[in-house]
Amino acid sequence: MSNSVPYLTNKKKIHQNFELILHRGKNIDSIENSISGIEEIRSLTKKYAIEIDILSTKDDIAILFHDITLNRSFGINKTVFDYTFSEINLLSKSRQITSLQEILDIFPDQKFFLDIRTDLHPGLFLDSDIT
């Protein structure tokens, strides 16, 4: 297999001011915003940034999670902010919720595009030392 993502192999020239971003990792065969999703997309290409969604838990741990509520993933009608990082991982019996720090440690050379819900966390990361 070539080092490209099949649905991005278009013969048209992409404008130089655009950058391709792979949305939530590969979430067709893997869970979105997960280590396995990131590993799977990296097995196809390491050329592009990977978009990941970031929310903060009750104990201010930045986690990879798309939905504000836990309803779609766990059938619970509460928000991510209602639980600590440990509590959310106890809820998710078959899925490990990953912190942003874990992802940065596991994939130190990967370029990420962070989708941070600042409308929900106005001060999240503003005084951060993440580089």
C-alpha positions in Angstrom: 0.0 0.0 0.0 1.3 3.5 -0.8 1.9 6.0 1.9 -1.3 7.9 1.2 -4.9 7.8 2.4 -7.1 6.3 -0.3 -9.8 9.0 -0.2 -7.2 11.7 -0.4 -5.5 10.4 -3.6 -7.1 12.9 -6.0 -5.2 14.0 -9.1 -6.2 17.6 -8.6 -3.6 19.9 -7.2 -4.4 21.1 -3.7 -4.0 24.8 -3.1 -0.7 25.6 -1.2 -2.6 27.4 1.6 -4.5 24.3 2.6 -3.4 21.6 5.0 -5.0 18.2 5.1 -6.1 17.1 8.6 -7.2 13.5 9.3 -10.4 13.8 11.4 -10.5 11.9 14.7 -8.0 9.3 13.6 -9.2 6.4 11.6 -12.6 5.7 13.1 -14.1 3.3 10.6 -12.4 0.2 12.2 -11.4 1.9 15.4 -13.0 4.1 18.0 -12.7 7.8 17.3 -10.2 9.8 19.4 -8.5 6.7 20.6 -4.9 5.3 20.6 -6.0 2.5 18.2 -7.6 5.0 15.9 -4.4 7.1 15.8 -2.2 4.0 15.4 -4.4 2.8 12.5 -4.3 6.0 10.6 -0.5 6.3 11.2 -0.2 2.8 9.6 -1.5 4.4 6.4 0.3 7.7 6.5 2.3 9.9 8.9 2.3 12.8 6.5 -0.8 14.7 7.8 -1.9 16.2 11.1 -4.5 14.2 13.0 -7.5 16.1 14.5 -8.5 15.1 18.0 -11.3 16.5 20.2 -10.4 17.7 23.6 -12.7 18.2 26.6 -11.8 18.6 30.3 -13.0 16.4 33.1 -14.3 17.5 36.5 -10.7 17.2 37.8 -9.3 19.3 34.9 -7.7 16.4 32.9 -7.7 17.1 29.2 -9.1 14.0 27.5 -9.8 12.9 23.9 -13.5 12.9 23.7 -15.9 14.4 21.1 -19.3 14.6 22.7 -20.1 16.8 25.6 -22.5 14.3 27.0 -21.8 10.6 27.7 -25.0 9.5 26.1 -23.8 8.3 22.7 -20.7 6.5 24.1 -22.1 5.1 27.4 -25.9 5.7 27.5 -25.5 8.2 30.4 -27.3 11.5 30.2 -24.5 13.5 32.0 -21.6 15.5 30.7 -17.9 14.8 30.7 -17.5 17.7 33.2 -19.6 15.8 35.8 -17.0 13.1 36.2 -13.3 12.8 37.1 -10.9 11.1 34.7 -10.9 8.0 36.9 -14.7 7.9 37.1 -15.1 8.2 33.3 -12.7 5.3 32.8 -14.7 3.2 35.3 -17.8 3.9 33.3 -16.2 2.8 30.0 -15.7 -0.9 30.5 -14.7 -1.7 26.9 -13.0 1.6 26.0 -10.0 3.3 27.6 -10.5 7.1 27.6 -7.1 8.7 26.9 -5.7 11.9 28.2 -4.1 14.4 26.0 -0.8 14.0 27.9 -0.8 10.2 27.2 -1.3 10.8 23.5 1.5 13.4 23.4 3.8 10.9 25.3 2.9 8.0 23.0 3.2 9.9 19.7 5.8 12.6 20.4 6.6 13.2 16.7 3.0 13.3 15.4 1.4 16.6 14.4 -2.0 17.0 16.0 -4.8 19.5 15.4 -6.6 20.0 18.7 -10.3 20.8 18.6 -10.7 22.4 22.1 -14.2 23.4 23.1 -13.3 26.8 24.4 -17.0 27.8 24.4 -17.3 25.3 27.3 -13.9 26.0 28.9 -13.1 29.6 28.3 -9.7 29.4 30.1 -8.7 25.9 29.1 -5.1 25.9 27.9 -4.7 29.6 27.9 -2.0 29.5 30.6 -0.8 26.1 29.5 2.8 25.1 28.9 2.0 22.6 26.1 4.3 23.2 23.2 
